[in-house]
Amino acid sequence: MGIILVIDATKPDTLARARELLMLPSASKLPLVVAVNKTDLPHLMDEVMVRESLRLRDDVPVFFISSLKRSDVHFVIETMVDRITRHPY
């Protein structure tokens, strides 16, 4: 079991709510991968903003993806599978 947190790159105001979700006790023990979606559209987020807003550890992977164009989506899934198999909860 793990968490893939998908964030809309066009809505930076959603980062605060995402941070609240990550603070739930049940979330703190699970592997985490962050996917910033809609990179095919003009967006305001960069990796520094995402990491700082979510207070992510350095070892948490952050991917910028476009599910519409299917770019890099497979990296998110592969990374989560790897993290789950290496660090079972």
N, C-alpha and C positions, 0 to 999 in steps of 0.2 A: 504494500500500500504506500502511496506517495501523493504529493500535491503538485499538480501543474496549475500554476496561477496564471490565468490569461488576462492581460490588461489591454484595454483599447488605447492605442497610441495617440488617438485624436482627443482623448478626454483625460488630461492630467489631473483633473479634480477627483477622479476615482481612486487615486493612489492612497488617500487617507483611509477610505473604506477598506481597501485591500490590506493596508497595514493592520487595521483592527482585526481582520480575519486571521492574519498570521499570528496575532497575539493570543489567540484562543489556545488553551492548554493542549487540546487534542492535536493542534497543528504543529506545536513546537518539537515534537519527537519524530515527525515524519520527514522523509526526503522531500526536498523542494526544488522545483525548476520553474523559472519565470519566463513566460512567453509574452512579449509585447507585440500585439497583433495590429493589423491594418497599416503596415509600413508601406503599402502601395499608395497610401493617401498622404497628403501633407500632414505632418505631425510635429508636436512640440517637445517630445520626450527624447532624451538620450540616456545612455546607460548610467551615467553619473547621477542624473536626476532620479532614475528608478531605484538605484541602489541606496541613495541617501534617503529618499522618501519612505522606502520600505525597511530601511535599516538592515539591509541584507549583509550576511557574512560574506567574506571574499570567496568562499568555496561554493556559493550558490550560483549556478549558471543562469545567465540572462540571455535569451535569444530574441532577436527582432525578426518577426515573421510576417508573411502575408498568407493567410489561409485561403484567400481568393485565388492567388497565383500559386498557392501551394509551395511557396519558397521557404525552405529551411524547417518546415513542419516536422519532417522525419527526424531531424536532429533533436528536437524536443522530446519526441517519443523514445528514441534510442538512448538519450541521456537519462531519462527517467528510469527506463528498464535497467540500465547499468547501475544507477544509484540504489535502486531497490535491491538488486541482487548482491551488491557489495555491502549494503548497510540495512539488513532487514530490521524492522522495528521490533 
